[in-house]
């Protein structure tokens, strides 16, 4: 199993190999590299697909507080470890936040962006407070009961996708092991003013029924990107459409990359 090290953290990744154009897939918070399994299976014959567990997720370490700029540097370090000079970055939710920052920090390494189930604006105060309350319950009692159901619902509602495997993975660690992840979400910095500096080609793929971010927010994000190829709205899709609506998502990534 391949690992790379950045900033003192051992981070897990998988590489489909091959000579095709490289695509680096970054997952959302509380998920892991396996959300891309159906996408990679479809695309890997033609593309070199890289997936990874971000800090504090899956088999990757988090040895202290970190920002999404740190996570962006992790993504670039992964490209270095794999010997990839440039890649299209596909990011879901927090994977989108770190991919946006990678495009700002290392534009020569980013051939394009596909952003799904993500945003650019910071959360409104009421939304921020709601997530903070969930985080406090998670860290105090663990990801159980209504807390686990709420986070799972954000990822997969309104589909009937059974995400129990993720609950099992959350519960396999002490609640405190997720403290850095929660703090990174709640302390995300504002890059709205810098967003027009992301000049690489970009595509936004967003579900009409995303439980985390509105379609209007996705449209604004697309409009702010100078290289945007537009917004693709997926009817009835979910926040994590790579698992619940893979055919549509695969089609869009294949056509872009």
Secondary structure, DSSP 8 states (H G I E B T S, - for coil): --EEEETTEEEEEEE--SSS-EEEEE--TT--GGGGHHHHHHHTTTSEEEEE--TTSTT----S---HHHHHHHHHHHHHHHT-S-EEEEEETHHHHHHHHHHHH-GGGEEEEEEES--SS---HHHHHHHHHHHHHHHHH-S-HHHHHHHHHHHHTTS----HHHHHHHHTS-GGGGHHHHHHHHT----GGGGGG--SEEEEEEETT-SSS-HHHHHHHHHH-TTEEEEEEETT--TTHHHHSHHHHHHHHHHH-
